[in-house]
Amino acid sequence: MNIIIYIILLSLTLISFFTPNLFFMWLFLEISSLLFCIYLNINSNKIYSIMYFLISCMTSILIIYYLLNWSNSNTIILLFSLWMKLGLFPLNSWMNFLMKNINYNSLILLLTIMKCIPMFMFLNFIMFNYNILFILTLMTIPPVLLSFNTSSFPLLMNYSSMYNIPLMLIFSYMNLNFMLTYMIIYMLSTLMIILLLKQFNLLFKNSLNLELNYKNKILYNLSMFMYAQLPPFTPFIIKWNLIEFMNFYSYMSIMIMMIIMSSLIMTFNYLNFYNNNFFLSNFKIGHKINFYKKSNSIIMLISYPSLFMFSMFIIYLLMN
């Protein structure tokens, strides 16, 4: 049943990308939301399924109202509904609650596939102007501040999503192809680190030294470096291109400084989850996870160079 839901959600997401009609995109969004509610009902507590259903109903009502009263003055209604659906600040409280209570399988869907259709709707039906771009830039600051005091991996990933989605939307204004590349690579790196956290059953950063042996720490830190978008990993190169594109517009100088500062602070927050005992090879613990016994570890080790080469190939095609 879970595999069927995954396949249908992925298919709806791909179809929605090529759908220029708001009504059909809203329809695909509602079908996806209902399927995710079913998935939560099967794999998590029913309370969380009901909560997500109520949020979906609220956003759906707002989108229907916008469809029935289509005008530029009502665009704020569509913007508000998509903002809530994406769980962006300040409408992120419900998303934080879900993140702290659902399992990692549900987290994969909520942070990847379920974000795509609202983003596509934003790209197609929100007219970008200086005010929208400036608001999106401002929205990169609250998740940076909120992530300072968190020690929870799910919450960190939620704040990371809140930080990166506005960047993706700004990127779409500059270059849609680069935006799609950035989105795909970010979601793949999100998928890899969630699989890693699920495999080692990590929920808080203070459990790192208790659950990981030395080889597992290497894999974890490599994943965190990629997720933090540090050089020479590809997400850093793509973000660098975003700054270069924005530099062509003189009125974006303030926004460039805000993005650079928020990016530096967010990187610091990522590195707070870096394993401090990475170099203590003689550190012994009673409970260890067999590194070679887990096939997922081998798959993820192979996926890093594969993802790097794939993303570099895409960037080469886009640049030429």
N, C-alpha and C positions, 0 to 999 in steps of 0.2 A: 504493500500500500504506500509506504514512504517513497519508494523508487518511482511509482506512478505519479505521485504529487510533485516530486522533483522534476520529472520530465515535462509534465504539463506546465508547471511554473516557468521553466526555461523556455518552452515553446511560446507561451504567451508573451514573455519578455521580448523574444526575438521578433515576433509578429508586430508587437506594439511599436518597435523602433521604425518599422516601415509603414506605419499607419499615420496619415496626416490628419485624420479626423478626430476631433476631441471626444465625440460621443463614443466611438469605438475604443479609444484609449481608456476612457472611463470604464467602459464595459469590461475590458481586459483587466483593469485594475481591481474591479470588484470581484471578478472571478478569482483572481490571484489571492485577494484578501480572504475570501471564503475558504479557499483551499488551505491557506496558511492557518486559519482558525481550526479547520479539521485536523491539520497536522499538530497543532498545539494541544488539541483535545485528546489526541492519541498519545502523544509523547510527553506531555506536561500536565500540570493541574488545570482543571476546567476553568478555574477563576481567571487564569491568564488568557485563555481562549475567549472568554466573555469580554474581558477588558479590551482585547485587540478588536473584537467585533464592534464594541461600542465606539471606539475611536474611528474605525472604518465607516461606521454609520454617520458619524458627525461630519467627517470629510466628504462623504458621498452626498449628503444633503446640501452642503455648500457648493459642490461642483454642479449638482443638478440645478440649483438656483442660478448659478452662473450661466449654465447652458440655456435656461429659459429666459434669462435677462441679459443676453449677450451685449456688452458694451464696454468701452475702454474704462469707464468710471467704475465698473464692477470687477476689474482685474484684480483689485486688492483682495476680493473674496477668494478667487482662485489661488492667488499667492498664499493667503492664509491657510487654505485647506492643504495645499501641497507642502507648506512649511510644517504643518502638524503631522502629515503623513510621513515625512522624512525624519521627524523627530529632531528638528533643529531648534536651537535656542531662540526664544524662551519657552518653546512648546515641547520640551524634551523630558519633562518629569515622568510621563507615562512610559517612555522608552527606557529611562533609567530603572524604573521599577521592574520592567520585564527583563532587562539585562541581568539583574541581580537574582532572578528567580527561575528562569528557563534554563534548559540544558544546552550543551554546546551544539548539538545537532540542530536545534531550533535557532540558535544564534547564527549559524552559518547562513540560513535562509534570510533571517531578518536583516543581517548586515550586508548581504550581497544582492540576491535576486529581487527581494522585496523593495529595494531602493531604486531599482532601474526604471520602472514605469513612471513613478512620480517625477523622476529627473527628466525623462523624455518629454513628459507633459510640460514641464517647466521650460525646456528648450524650445518647444514648438509654439507655445501659446502665451508666454510672458515676453513682452517686448523689452529688450535690454536697452537701458539708457544709463546715464551717469549715476542717477540715484540708485537704481537697482544694483549696479556694480559696486557702488560704495557701501550699500547695505550688506551685500555679500562679503565684502572685505571685512566689514565690522564683525560679521558673524564668525570669523575665524578666531576672534579674541576670547569670547566667553568659554569655549571648550578648553582652551589653553589654561585659563585660570582655574576652571573646575577640576581639571585633571591633576592639579598640584598635590592635593591631599589624598588622592585615591590610592589604595593598595590592591584594588580588585582588578583582575584582568578583564572581565566582561565590561566593567565601567570604563576602563582605559580604552577598550576597542570602540565603545560607543562614543566617547569623546573624540577619538580619532576619526570616526565617521563624520561626526558633526563638524570637525575641522576640515576634512578633505572634500566633502560634498560642495561647499561654497567655492572652493578652489576649482573643482571640476566645472562648475557652472560658469565661473569667470573664464576658464580655459575655452569653453565652448564658444564664447563671444570672440575669442582671438582666432582659434583654429579648431574646428570640430574634430578633425582626424586625430590631432594630438590629444584632445580631450578624451576621445574613445579609447585611445591607447593607454592613457593614464588611468582611466577607470578600470579597464580590463586588468592591467598589471596590479593596481591597488587591490582589487577584489581577489585576484589570485594569491597575492601575498597574505591577505586577510584569511583566505581559506587555508593556506598552509600553516599559519600560526595557530588558528583555531584547532586544526587537526593535531598539532603538536601539543597544545594545552590539554586537549581531550585525552590524548594518548597517555600523558603523564599525570592526568587528573589534577591540574594546577588551577587554583582559583584565586590565590593571593600570592603576592610576591615574596612574603616571608616564608612560604613553603618551598621555595626554589632549592635551598641547600639541603632540605630534608628529603626531597624526591628525586634529585638528579645526581647521577654519577658524572665523572669528568667528561666522558664522551657525549653524554646527553647535554651537558652544559655547552659544549661546542655547537651542537645543533641548535640549541635554544638561542644562544647569542647570535649566531648567524641569522636566524629567523628575525630576531629583534632588530638587528642592524638593517635588514632589508625593510622591515616594517617601519622603522624610523626614517627611512628614505635618506640614509647616509651615502656619501660617495664611497666607492664608484658604482653603487647599485643604480639600476635604470630609473627608478622613481625620482631620484635626485636629478638626473639628467633632464627628465621631462619637466620637473618643476623649474629647473634652470631656464629651460626654453620658455616657460610661462613668463618669467621675469623679463626675458629678452623681448617677447611679443609686447608686453605691457610698456616697455621702454620706448616703443615707437609712438606712444600717445603721451603728449606732454602733461595732460591733465591727470595722469595716473601716477605721478611721482609720489604723492602721499600714500596712495594705496600700495605701491611697491614697497615703501618703507614699512608699512603696517604688516604686509605679508612676510617680509624678511624677518621682522622682529618676532612675530607670532610663530614662524617656522622654527626659529632658533630656540625659543622657549619650549615649544612642543617637543623638539628633539631632546631637550634636557629632561622633559617629563618621561619620554620613552626610555632614556638611559637610566632613569631611576629604577626601572625594572630590569636593568642589566644585572647579570649575576656577579656579585662582588667576589665570590670565591672561585672565579673561572681559572685562575692561575694556581690554585692550591691543589695540585695533582695528588698530594698525599692525604687529602681530606677523606676520611673513612666514615661511612654511615652504615647502620644495620640494615636498612631497607633500601634495596637497589632495584632498578628496572633493567632487565636484560636488553641491552641495546640492539643486539643482532637478532634477537628473537622476534622483534616487532618488524613486520614487513613494511609498515607505514614509514618507519625511519629511513629505510633504504629508498623507498619511493621519493620521499622528500629530499634526500640528499641528491638524487638524480635530477629532481625537478629544478633545483637552483640554477645549475649551468644551463639547463634547457630553457628555463624562463628567461634567463639573461640573454641567451643567443636569439631567442624568438623576439624579444622586445627590441634588441638592437637591430635586428633585421627589419622590423616594422618602422623603426625610426629612420633607418637608411632609406626605405622606400618613400617615406613621407618627405624627407629632406630633398629627394631627387624627383 
